Amino acid sequence: MSVPLYEAKAELFRLLGHPVRIRVLELLQDGPKPVRDLLGAIEVEPTGLSQHLAVLRRSGMVSAQREGATVMYALAGGNVANLLRAARELLTEKLSGQNELLSELLAEKSENGAL
């Protein structure tokens, strides 16, 4: 029996629901990186990063390739970068709406003489 699409989407968002995983995906947008570079950019214990990378690998969001003693991680496809870009655009819209509201409130406050 297959999982309904809305449940599959919910699972995807649960997978992305941790800041370390999002940060790893952001860092990998610039190209493959070894674990040591990821550790240097993210304040997390090596075991914690390893667990998050394993989750991302099992989900198919990232791929891993061994180069000698180094494991290189990369985004598994362009759609991951597109998803991160869409999230950035949604946040930009949300925050610009908040800035507009704040500006209106401040303007109203100074018009009424109450600072």
C-alpha angles and dihedrals in degrees: 000000000000125000116249113255093244090056091049090051091048090052090051091053091047088053090053092044097100123083093220092057092048091049092050090052091048092051092049092055087082092056140279117333135188119240092252090061091049091049090050091054099042125056098227136115115261092245091052092050090047091055093049092048090051091053091049091047094049090049091053094242094117135024128212128212127182117228106184107301092343126088113211119204125203139171109271093224148347093265091073090058089047090053092051090048091051090050090051091051092049091050091047091053092047094048095044088054089053091049090052091051091048091051091051092049092049092047091050090047093053092044089056091047094240110126 
